[in-house]
Amino acid sequence: MRRGPLIPTRRAGSTRSRSSCGNWGGSGHFLLRFNPNGTVGEVAVDCSTGRAVLDQISANTFRRWRSHPGACRTLMLPFTFTLGGAQL
C-alpha cells in the first residue's frame, strides 16, 4: 500500500476555466492545509499569480485534492499557469 500524500497528475481546472483566462499566464505559491482525514481544509495564496481569476481557479482546484489520512498536514505548492494549461 502506498504511503504519503496523493498528488493529482492531471491538469488542474476545467476547459471553461482555462478558456475564460484568455492569453493570461502566471506563477504563484499556494499553501494547502490538510484536515486529519486527508481533505484540504484551507488553501491560502502565499504569492499571487497576478490575476485574481487564476488564483481563484487554482484555490478551487486545490480544495478538491486529497491525501492519505494523517499523511500530510501542510503543503507549499508552486504553480504556473500557461496558455496550454497548468504546470506543476
Beta strands, then each sheet from edge to edge (+ up, - down):
strand 1: 26-34
strand 2: 40-47
strand 3: 74-82
strand 4: 85-87
sheet 1: 2+ 1- 3+ 4-
end
